[in-house]
Amino acid sequence: MPFYPCSKEQQEIVGSFKGGNFGLWYNKYVPLVPLKKKHELSVCNPGEQDVKESAADFYLNKYKQIPRGVLPHLERKHLDQVRYCRNMDEKGFSTLVINAKLNTPLLCGIGNTHPSESSLTFEHNLGIPYIPASSVKGLVRLGYLLNFVRDNIADLAGRNSIDEEKETLVPGIFGTQSNRGRIVFLDAYPVKVPDLQLDILNPHYRKYYQGDQPEAPADNQTPVPVRFLTVKPGAEFVFRAVLFRGEKEGIKDNCLNAYKRILTEEGVGAKTSLGYGLFELTKDEEHPEIERAVREEEQRIEQERIEAEKKREAERLASMSPDEQQLHKIQKMENDSQQISDICQECLDGEFGSQVYGALKEKLQSLGVWNPKKATKNKNRQLKFQKRNQEIEKRIK
């Protein structure tokens, strides 16, 4: 049975863990299994203790058990980024939005330290795979430079150096150790919680790479497959960036082309030379799922505003005297025949001060419904309005 190198109380919690932040669990709680034949500990969960199984199998099975309740929190991340970009747009900045679908396995963070010897980058709060902004910045910078060389290959041929500041504009755009850049890169999140899958690395010359006295890389050595986790193709990611105000013409297009080159040609993450981390661009605007979430959020905020206003209105009315409440209703009255009829009837059925009836007369005049002959051509209604007006006049005196 696997055990965790922590207190008994923590072991009980972790052993029954079936929800929450997978990324924290993956990095902080590592199960160990003693092997019968050797005095070793295996970072995995094999069915039989004397068989050393890949830790990646164990982690993949655990990832599949995690409930997808993280999706609302993922939507919140996208909503926060969308609001930030739109606020910056309103202030005169320029924004980039790129939707891309993963076509090949994505492997980000394989070089991070982990007992299983291969790792994957998980967002600290959500516990799902993502592409950090720092990685995106480095990749776009590379794509920008590659495009610059391609577009200026004739001019660059035979030259030993170039003025990076004046010719490429890279230091000014992407920043240096002493100066900040002119683009803000945001973390790239998947639209939905992505699936993981197992991949395999099969080193044929294990003894050549291990030990103090490595053996020659000969074909008589037995390959030892190494399994590791990758993000499964099909996941959709959204890349966003904000360009500062006053940038030179063409900078936005150049950055967009750099994004496209990296995503579709060079690849993201590790093992890109083998075709990993390649995307297919879908559209240069917000994803429909994100737009839907934005609309729902705006509707929710508007509904909360309306309800809060109604609550404040009710509290204000509750603190008023009956005359003040009726005056408030009269002030809010619009040119709606049913509303006018109801409020007039309330005033005539009740006993209010003369100021209420005076305000009612002024309101009816301002709405153009005080004069019966102008208010309606129906003789019966004219008589009804005339009688109503006479009653209001009587109560004003």
BELGI-V599924 format. One record per backbone hydrogen bond with DSSP energy under -0.5 kcal/mol. CO is the residue of the C=O (numbers start at 1). NH is the residue of the N-H. If there is no record, write none. Layout:
BEGIN
CO:NH / CO:NH
END
This chain:
BEGIN
3:32 / 4:6 / 7:11 / 8:12 / 9:13 / 10:14 / 11:15 / 12:16 / 14:17 / 18:67 / 20:22 / 21:25 / 22:26 / 23:27 / 24:28 / 25:29 / 28:30 / 29:31 / 30:5 / 32:3 / 33:42 / 38:40 / 40:35 / 42:33 / 42:44 / 48:51 / 50:52 / 51:53 / 54:57 / 54:58 / 55:59 / 56:60 / 57:61 / 58:62 / 59:63 / 60:64 / 61:65 / 62:65 / 62:66 / 63:66 / 67:70 / 68:71 / 70:73 / 70:74 / 71:75 / 72:76 / 73:77 / 74:78 / 75:79 / 76:80 / 77:81 / 78:82 / 79:83 / 80:84 / 81:85 / 82:86 / 83:87 / 84:88 / 85:89 / 86:90 / 87:91 / 88:93 / 89:92 / 94:243 / 96:241 / 98:239 / 99:282 / 99:283 / 100:237 / 101:280 / 102:234 / 105:277 / 106:231 / 107:270 / 108:121 / 109:112 / 110:119 / 114:117 / 120:122 / 121:130 / 123:127 / 128:123 / 130:132 / 131:188 / 132:136 / 133:137 / 134:138 / 135:139 / 136:140 / 137:141 / 138:142 / 139:143 / 140:144 / 141:145 / 142:146 / 143:147 / 144:148 / 145:149 / 146:150 / 147:151 / 148:152 / 150:153 / 152:156 / 153:157 / 156:159 / 162:164 / 163:167 / 163:168 / 164:168 / 164:169 / 164:170 / 169:173 / 170:174 / 170:175 / 171:175 / 173:182 / 173:183 / 179:176 / 182:244 / 183:185 / 184:242 / 187:189 / 188:131 / 189:238 / 195:232 / 197:230 / 199:228 / 201:203 / 201:226 / 203:224 / 205:208 / 205:209 / 206:209 / 206:210 / 207:215 / 216:218 / 218:221 / 223:225 / 224:203 / 225:227 / 226:201 / 228:199 / 230:197 / 231:106 / 232:235 / 235:102 / 236:191 / 237:100 / 238:189 / 239:98 / 240:186 / 241:96 / 242:184 / 243:94 / 244:247 / 248:251 / 250:254 / 251:255 / 252:256 / 253:257 / 254:258 / 255:259 / 256:260 / 257:261 / 258:262 / 259:263 / 260:264 / 261:265 / 261:266 / 262:267 / 263:279 / 268:107 / 271:274 / 271:276 / 272:275 / 275:278 / 277:268 / 278:103 / 278:104 / 280:101 / 283:99 / 283:285 / 287:291 / 288:292 / 289:293 / 290:294 / 291:295 / 292:296 / 293:297 / 294:298 / 295:299 / 296:300 / 297:301 / 298:302 / 299:303 / 300:304 / 301:305 / 302:306 / 303:307 / 304:308 / 305:309 / 306:310 / 307:311 / 308:312 / 309:313 / 310:314 / 311:315 / 312:316 / 313:317 / 314:318 / 315:319 / 317:320 / 321:325 / 322:326 / 323:327 / 324:328 / 325:329 / 326:330 / 327:331 / 328:332 / 329:333 / 330:333 / 334:336 / 336:340 / 337:341 / 338:342 / 339:343 / 340:344 / 341:345 / 342:346 / 343:347 / 344:348 / 345:349 / 346:350 / 350:352 / 353:356 / 353:357 / 354:358 / 355:359 / 356:360 / 357:361 / 358:362 / 359:363 / 360:364 / 361:365 / 362:366 / 363:367 / 364:369 / 364:370 / 365:368 / 370:372 / 371:374 / 371:375 / 372:376 / 378:382 / 379:383 / 380:384 / 381:385 / 382:386 / 383:387 / 384:388 / 385:389 / 386:390 / 387:391 / 388:392 / 389:393 / 390:394 / 391:395 / 392:396 / 393:397
END
